[in-house]
Amino acid sequence: NKLLGLWAAEKLGISGEAAETYAKEVVAADFEKPGDDDVVAKVLGDLKGKGVAVSEAQLRDEMKRLTDAARKQIVGP
């Protein structure tokens, strides 16, 4: 979720420390309800609120890609 937050921050035009803070907000959103729906709702809402055109399907695809990337970072290739 941190990687997704950083990805979304870039789409939102947020960089540096503000991007890290936003990524932490995305991680915190995951504790609201079981599953990924809370994270999807937050990120999708933030993107749409800033006029960034991303569908829920595109966002979920990106989540999967970034989850795979995070897994590789932890356990290796």
Secondary structure, DSSP 8 states (H G I E B T S, - for coil): -HHHHHHHHHHHT--HHHHHHHHHHHHHHTTSSSSSHHHHHHHHHHHHHTT----HHHHHHHHHHHHHHHHHHHH--
